[in-house]
Amino acid sequence: MKPVRTATVLSHRRPDETERPIAALIALAREAQVVLRFDPEETRKHGLVPGPGLEVNAPIRPDVDLCFALGGDGTILTALRTYAGTGVPVFALNFGEIGFLATIDPNDVTVALGRAFAGDFEVLALPGIELLGGRGRWMAINDVSMHRQPGKRVADLAYAIGADEIGRVRCDGLVVATPAGSTGYNLANGGPVMAWGVEGLVVSFIAPHSLTARALVVAPHDVLVVHNRSREEPVDVTIDGRPACLLPAGEQIEARFVHDQGALAQVSGASFYHRLRLKFGRLAAAP
């Protein structure tokens, strides 16, 4: 990769946890003659003022060289969606609980930022899920989930590949995940983990009222259609953990696998299997 000259900075909601790394990022950027751009929310959150190599209250632009994301997977997914389809790499530093998508942990920040400014990283292309229906269109990087509403009856969902209905399940909801997202909500549902590089989507169910409901891996060229078969109850639709829309009773929504939507920066040796062992092995060993 070529050296970085301009970069957007996004961080999570707890600025006290990222105060020191933000200061280090600004100092190292000035040494490397890199211009950092902070949008109005980031500017307010960190109390920033204009200075050399620092653009504050700056609108998000698609022509930067890099995006730094300091936070957990939610922040990283926001950055990936923000730059979806642009090719701008997201260099993620973990300041969250798990940070499966993160490139670097907090104790490696100084060395990692030096490598980032020098362009010393690889870029992994991540697929997305294009969602059409629910009276709109959305893009997800990790997953799309559909949930029964609190206090309402269980969801009644049918799922089909094109015109071929596969099944109908009464459940609390279902999750459609990319390979990158398969280690999240899908994994918690007992769905299979899909290695990065595998193409396709996985569908898993949230608390199915059935002894036979099984996760399904959908081929990348197939269109998954989810029907809300309830006569009365809408279901909530969530994109990468954030509310998106309602799927009214009797309506349907389509999900398509889309190549090369996210660009995730990777330092050498940060393979999927290394992450899997490091993140989930660590959780398994915790007291």
N, C-alpha and C positions, 0 to 999 in steps of 0.2 A: 504494500500500500504506500501511497505517497504521503509525505509529511502533512500534518493537519495545520490549517491556517485559520479556520473558523469553526466554532462548535457551539451548539445549543446545550444548555444545562437544565435538567429537570431533576427534582428531588421529591422525597415523600413529605407527608404532612407534619413531621416532627423536626423542625429546623434545629432544635437544640442538639439532636443526634448527629446532624451533618455540618454543624458550624465549623469544626476544625478541618474536615476534609474539603469543604467549600473554600476555606481560606487557603489551604494547601494547593487546591486546584487553581485558584486565581494567581497565586505567587508563581507556580510552575508555568502557567500559561504566559505570564509576562516574560519570564526568562526565555521561553521558547518562541516568543513573538506570535502567540496565538490569540485571536480575538474570541472572547467568550460572550455569548448572547444569553441574557436572562429576560424572560417575558415578564409582563407586569406582575403576575402572581408570584413568580420566583423572586423578583426584585423586592416586593413588599415583604415576603416571608423572611428574607435574609437581611433586610435593612440595607440594601446596597445603594451606592451612589456612583455616578459616572467616574471613570478613571482610565488610565492607560490600559488599552487592550480589553476594556470592559464596556459592553453595550447593555444598558439597563432599560427596562420598559420596552424591550425590543419584541416586535411581533415574530411569531414562528415563521421561519423561512425554509423552503425546501432545498436551497442551494448551499447549505453548509457542508463541511467535510465530515462532521461527526456529531453525534449527540451523546452526551454523558448523562446517565441515569443513576442517581444515588438513592437507593431505597430497596424495597423488596420486589417480589414479582409483579405486584400491582403497578408500581411506578415504572418498572421495566416494560410491562405490557402497554402502558400509556404511551411511552416513548416509541415503542415499535408500531403502534397504531398511528401515532402522529406522523411517522415517516414511512408508513406502509406504501409500497410501490415506488418509492423515490430512490432506493439504493443507498440512502444515508445510513451508515452503520450506527448501531447503538452500543456504546461501551458501558457496561453495567457494573456498578460497584454495590455489593450487597450490604444494605443496612436494614434488612428485614428479618423475618423469622427463618425462612428456608432459603429463599433466593436461588431457586434452581436454575434460573436463567442468567444469573449474575456471572460475570467474567472473573471478578476479583473480590476477595473478602477484605474487610477493613484493615487488617494488619499488613496488607501488601500495597496500600494505596500509593505511596510515594514512587516506588519502582514501577508500578503499573501505569501511573499517569505519564511517567517519562516514556514508556513504551508506546502509550497511546499517541502522544504528541509526535513521536517519530514515525508513526504509521506502522509500528512493529506488531501487527496482529493480522489474523486471518478473519474472513467474513463468512459466516454461515447463513445461507439463504433459508428462511423459514416460510412454510406455506401458511395460508390463512383459510378461513371459512367465510365465503360470501353468503350472506343471509338475505333472502328476499321473501317478503310477506309481512304480516303484522302491520301492513300499511306503511312499509318503508324498506330501506336497504341498508345493511350494515356489514362491517368487516370485523372478524375476530381473529386473533392470533393464537390464542390458547383454546378457548372453548365457548360454546353456546349452551346455556342451560335453561330449561323450562320447568317452572315450579308451580304447584298448587298455591293458591293464595291463602294466607293465614285465616283460619276460621271457616274456610270453605270446604266443600267436599273434595275427596281425592280426585286427582286429574284422571281423565279418560283419554289416553293418547294412542293413536294408531300411527305406525310408521311404515313407509313404503319406499322402494327404490323405483323411481319413475312411476309407472302404472301398476307395478306389482306390490301389493300390500303384503308385508312380512308378518305383521302381528298387531295386536291391540292389547294394551296393558293398562290396568288401573294401578296408579302409582302416585308417589309424591312428585314425580317429575322425571326428566331424562336429561342426559348430557351428551353433546356431540363435541368431540375433541380432535384436535390435530395431534400428530406425534409429539410436538413440543408440549401440548396441553395434556397429554395422556397421563402424566405423572401428578396431575392435580386432582380435580373433582372426580374425574373418571377413575383414578386409582382408588380413591376413597370409596367408590361404588363397587369395587371388586373387578373393574374392567382391566383389560390387558395393557401393559406398558408397551408403547411402540417406540422403537429406537429412532432417533433423528436420522433422516434419510429414507425411512420407510414412507411410502406414499399411500394416502388414504385417510379416512376418518373412522373413529370408533364411537359407537353409540352404546351407552350404558344407562341403567335405570336407577332412580332414587327410590328406595323403599318400595319395590314392586309388590303388589298384592297377587303374587303368582309363584308357583314352584318351578316354573319353566322359563321365566324371562332370563335371557342370556345376552351378554354383550355381543355386538355385531361389528365387524370391521367392514367398512364400505370402500369399494374400489375408487380410485381417484377420479375416474371419468363418469361415475354414476351420480345421479342427483338424489339426495335423500329428502323425502317429503314427510313432514310430521303434521298430522291432522289432530285438531282438538275436537274429539267426538262428543264432548259434553254438550248437553242441550241448554245449559244455563251458565256454567262457570268459565270465565276466562282463566288463562294461566299467565304468569309473569315470565318474560323472556329476558335473560341476562347475558350480556356480552363481556367475556373476560372478567366476570365477577361484578359487573356494573349494570344497573337496570337499564334496559333499552326500550321495551315496549310491552304491550299486552297482546296475546293471541286470543281473540274472542272465541266464544263457543261457536263451533261449526266452521271455523276458518283453518287454513293451513299455512305452513311456512316451509320454504325450500332452503336446503344447505348444500353448497357446492365447494369442493376442494379447489383451491386456487394456488398455483405455484408462486414462489418468490415474492412474498408480500413483505416479510420482515427481513432485516439484515442485522444479524447479531455478531458483534465483534468477539473474537475468540483469541486468547493468548495460546501459545504453543503448549500442547499437552492437555488442553481442557476438553477432552472428548466426552461424549454423552455417557459412556460407561464409567469414566472417572467421576463425573458429576453424580451419577446414580449411586455409586458406592460411597462417595464423600457425604452427600446430603442425606440419603436415607439410611446409610450405614451408621452415620453419626446419630440420627434420631433413634435408631434401634438400640444403640449402646447407652443412650441417656438414662439416668436413674429415674 
